[in-house]
Amino acid sequence: MTCTIENLGRVFLLYLFVFLSNHTFAQDLLMVWKTDNPGYSDDNSVEIPTYPSLSYYYDIDWENDGTFDITGVTGSIKHTYSSPGTYTIRIRGIFPGICFNNVPYSDKDKILDITQFGSIVWERMDFAFYGCSNFQITAGDTPNMSNVQSMRWAFANTNVFNTDISAWDVSNVEDMSFMFYNAIAFNSPLNWSNKTSKVKEMWRMFQNATAFNQDISAWDYSEVENMNNMLDLSGLSIEMYDLLLISLASQNVKSNVTFGAEGLTYCNGEVARDFLISQHGWTFVGDSKGTSNLRWTGEGNDGNWSNALNWEYNMLPCDCNIVQLEQTSSPINISNQVKVLNLSLENETELVVKTGGSLILEEN
């Protein structure tokens, strides 16, 4: 091709068109649906449910082919394809939320995935994917949650959902009750830290989330008023529960809170738990004292038994711990009175009980 000013201009316009098209489409919401999964509509149809109380004005590209088939939609909408199958649906415009709410006469089992959130501004997330048994999120971006105040029931009764949503901005959310209720596969990190500073409701948040075993001790619990049944029958281990109790006792929490922890056990968190009861009037329901292994890490680099940095989870051993001392290059020194359940000592590990110190093994 001859390189002329005219040709260069055409090439530039072509690249500009491609760039603007890609940039524009990157702002849209993309969802994947399988029409012949069980649902209320026919096996070649889908219905997108919306919140009756919110205002919508959006366009839909039913097959993600670049052509928006219908514009100016103001609420829920149903579409029938020529044949059953898996389709990607593209949405642009004002679409403040989707609401399945575990309704039996819905297509909650047909939605499979959100692959892109785009620039859609969400206003509600409560009941959004409640009951969506096949739903997951593979999007590389995060939703705009700046207007969302409630996430109650958002992922409840989901069978496969296990997406890491730590990057989501939940800083304006006040209600997380039932959020992962019976979400039996969910066990991803939730590294929200102080983003939970406005949350007041956490009751039944992880109830029956049997796989969930993550560290949520870094959350800000200062405004939480309701923790009834919060962790009942969840998968939280004794170590994760201990870390949570220790964190709660260190925060300026609300008084007279009832904390649901049916089926959970604590060990190193006992002192913190007692503090919450005596100083803040808390009530714990369903948990019990158990035993746990605690491993010496030596990361404090001083050989001091009483330095929490030398122990796994930075927790000092107590009378319910089976302490595991692995081989060390320098002695481990006990200078005060120590009581543990039992002790596992590897060969060539030197344990020195100094004058004034003692080591009591409860099982002996």
N, C-alpha and C positions, 0 to 999 in steps of 0.2 A: 504494500500500500504506500502510495506517495505521501510523504509527511508534509502536509500543508496546514496553514492556519485554520482552514475550514475543518479539516479532519481532526486536528487537535481540539478544536472547539467541540466537535461531536463526542470525542472520547471523554473530554472533561464533563460534558453534560450527562453522559452515560454513567460515569463514576459517581457524579453528584446524585443522580437518581437512585442508584443502588445504595449509596450511603444513607440518603434520607429515608429510603424505604426500610432499610435494616434498622435505622435509629427509631423510626416511627413504630415498627412492629415490636421493637424491644420494650415498648411502653405498655403492651397489651397483656392481658391475662390469658394464659393457656391452660386448658384442662383436658384430660384424656378420659374418655368414656367408652364403656363396652356395652353396646345396646342390648345384646342378648343375655346379659346377666339377669338374674331375677329382678323384677321390678314391677311397678304399677302400670307403666306404659307397655306398648307392644315391643316385641323383640328387635324391632328396627327403629325404635324411638327412644328419645330421652326427654326429660323435663327438668329444667333448671328452676329450683325453688328459691324464692326471695322472701324478705321480711315485709309483711304488709304495711308496717309502720314507717318504712324508709322510702325515700324518693330515689327513683331510678331513671336513667335515660342513657341507654347503652346500645351499641351495635354488635351484631354477631356474624362471624364467619364460621359457618357450621362445619366446614371441612378443612379449615386452615389453608385455603388455597390462594389467599391474598384478596379475595373478593368478599366484601361484607354483604351477606344475603338479605339482611333485614336491619333497619336502623330505627333509632328512637324507641326502643323497647322500654316500657315503664314498670314492668313487674315480672312475675314468673312467666316462663314460655316453654312450649313443647315443640319438638321437631321430629319429623319422620323421615328417615333416610330410605333410599331405594332398596337397600339390603342390610341385613344385620352385620355388625362388625365393630371394630375399635376405631374411634374417631377422635381427632384433636379439635377442640372448639376454641376459637379466639374471640375474646371480648374486649371492647374498648369503650371508654366513656365513663359515665357515672354508674358505678356498680358497687354500692357500699357494703355488700355482704351476701353470702349464700346461707341458706338455712334448711337443712335436712330434718333436724329435730327428731330423728328415729321414727318418723311417721311411717306406718305400715303401707299406706297408699302413696308411696314415693318411689323414686329411683335411687335410693341411697346406696344400693349395692352395685349400681352401674358406674359410679364415678371411681376412677382408678388412681388418678394422679393430678397434681398441679405441677407443671413443668416450668412455669414462669408466672411471677406475680405482677411484674411490670410496675406501672405507676398508679395503678388502681388504689384509691384511698378507701380503706376499710373503716366502717363506723361501728360495726358489731361483729363479734366472733362467737357470741353465746349460741349454743345449740348448733353451731355451723355444720360440723361433720359428725354429729352425734348419730351413732348407729351405722356409719359407713364402713361396712365390714371389709371392703377390699381397698380402702383408701390409703395412700401414702403421699409424700411430697418429695419430689426430686429436684425442685427448682433450685437454681444456683443463686437466686436473689432472695430478698426477704420482703414480706408485705409491709405496706405503709400502715402502721398501727397507731398513728398519733392520735386518732379520735376514738380508739377502742377502750371502753371502760369495763367491759365484761367479757370473760372467756369461760364462763360457767358452761359445763357440759360440752365444751368445744370438740373434744376428741373422745368422749365417753363411748363405751361399747364398740370400739374399733378393734378389729381382730389382728390386723397386720401393721398398723401405724407405729413406726419407730423412728421417726425423723428427728434429727438434732435441730431443735428450734432455739438454741441458746442465743443466736444472733438476733432474734426477734426483739424489737423494742416494746417491752410490756410496761414501760414506766408510768403509763396512765391507767393501767388496769387496776380496778378495785375489787373485782369479784372473780376468783378462780375456783369456786366451789364446783365439785363434780367434774373438774376439767379432764382428768384422766380416769374417771370412774370406770372400772371394768375394762380398761384398755390393756388387754392381757399380754400384748407383745411389746408394750412400750418400755424401753430401758435405755434411753439416750440421755446424755448429759443435759442439764438445765442450768447453765452457768449464768444466771441472771443477776447475781450479786445484789447491789442496791436498787436494781430496777423494780424490785417488788416492794418498794417503800410505801406505796399507796394501797397495797392490797389489804382489805379488811376481812374478806371471806375466803377461807381455805377448807371449809368443812367438806368431808368426803372427797377431797381432791384426788387422792391416790387409792381410795378404797377399792379393793379387789384388783388393783394393778399388780398382779402376782409376779411379773417379771421385773418390776422396777426396783433397782438397787443402786441409786446414784447419791452422790454427796450433795445435799441441799443445805449444808450448814452455813454457806456464805451468803444466803439470802438475808434481806432485811425484813424482820418480822415485827417491827415496832408498831405497826398499825393493825395487825391481825387481831380480830376480836372473836372469831369463830373457827375453832379447829376440831369440832366434833367429828369423830370417825375419820379424821384426815388420812391416817395411815392404816386403817383397819385392813388386815389380811393382805397388805401389800408385801412386796418381796424384799423390803429393807432389811439388810443384815444387821447384826448386833453392832458391828463397827460403825456403819453409817448412822444408825440410830444414836449411838453414843456421841458421835461428832455433832449431830443435830442438837441433842440435849445440852451439851457443853456450850454450843453457840447460843442457844436460846437463853441460857442462864447468864450470858455475858451481855445481852442486849437489854435495852430499855423497853421491855414488852408490856402489853396490857395486863391488868390484873384479872383474876378470877376466870381464867380461860380453861375450858375443858378440852383436853387433848386426847383424841382417839387413836389408840395404837394396839388394837386387838391383834394378838398373835406375835407381837414384837418382843424382843428381849433386850435388856440393857446390862451393862457391866461397868465399864469405866465412866459412864455417864450418870452413875447413881448419885454422886454428890451434887451434880448439877440439877438432877431431877428433884432431889430433896430441897434444894435451894428454891426452885420454882414453886414448890408446894408451900414451903414455910414463909417465903418472902413475898411471893406474888399471888398466893391463894389459888394456884393452879390445881386442877384435878386431872389425874391420868387414869384412863380407862382401858383395861384389856392387856396391858403389858406386864412383864414379869422379869425378875432378875435371872440372868443366865451366866454362862461361862464363855470365855473366848480366848483364843491364842493371841499373844502379843509378842512381836519379834523385835529384838535389839537390832538397830541399824547402825549405831555409832556415828551418825551424821553430826552430832554435836562436837565430835573430835576431842573430847576431854575425858572419856572413860568414866564419867560420873553417872551412876545409876539414876540419880534424882534430877537429871537434866532431861526434860521431855523431848528435846531435839534428838536425843539418842534412840528414841523409840518410834516404832511404826505409828503412823497417824499423829505423832507428837503427843501421845498420851502416856502418862506414867502408869506403871503396873499397879494393880490393886488385888484384893483378896479373891477376885473371881477370874483372874487371868492365869492361864498356863503360859509361863514365860519361856520363850525360845531364845537361847543364847547361842549364836553361831560362832564359829572360830574367829577370834580376834587377834590382832598383832600386839595389843597392849592390854593390861589388866582392866577389868570392870570393877569399880570401887563402890562399896556401900558404906556410907558414913552415918546413916540414920536408921531408924527402925523401919523395916520393910516386911510386908506380909503379902504373899501371893498364894494362889491355889496350888500350883506345882511349878516345877522347873525342869526344863529340858536343856541339858548342857552338852555341847559338842566337845569332842576331844580337843585338847590343847587350848581350851578357853579358860583363862585365868580369872576367877572371881574372888575378890578380896573384900572381906568384911572387916572394916577398920574399927578401932577402938571407939566405943559409943554406938556402933552400928549393930544391927541384928537382921537376920533373915528367917522368917517363919513360913513354913510350907503348910497350908491348911489341910491338905490331904494326908499328911503324915502324922 
